[in-house]
């Protein structure tokens, strides 16, 4: 792998992941797995009463440095984020990796540090895991609430 892929900021992010563990009062928990490399990331979320904002998050990554760095960025910036921002960041990250899109902007702009992953398709899935799990958890939480209403 290229030195550009695992530069200092990626390694710093991977080594300093906030909100590690589980969230006992989570509205939903989702675990995603990369079949390519075996990386696994679990994300627990609690949403605001209206379901439009991430109120709390916990993450449990068992992933490569790239997956850990993406998880760190998610965990650092998700609390207080509108759920639409989380979905937009996931979509922008995917576009950056797969379609030469612009790096995400706004609260998740640090995902730009993972731009080099675009040249390594086998690493795309592990890099996407945290955001895929977070979006799935948000959707699950909203579905549960709608069913309970």
HELIX and SHEET records of a PDB file:
HELIX    1   1 UNK A    8  UNK A   15  1                                   8    
HELIX    2   2 UNK A   65  UNK A   78  1                                  14    
HELIX    3   3 UNK A   83  UNK A   98  1                                  16    
HELIX    4   4 UNK A  106  UNK A  119  5                                  14    
HELIX    5   5 UNK A  121  UNK A  123  5                                   3    
HELIX    6   6 UNK A  124  UNK A  148  1                                  25    
SHEET    1   A 3 UNK A  28  UNK A  33  0                                        
SHEET    2   A 3 UNK A  40  UNK A  47 -1                                        
SHEET    3   A 3 UNK A  54  UNK A  62 -1                                        
END                                                                             
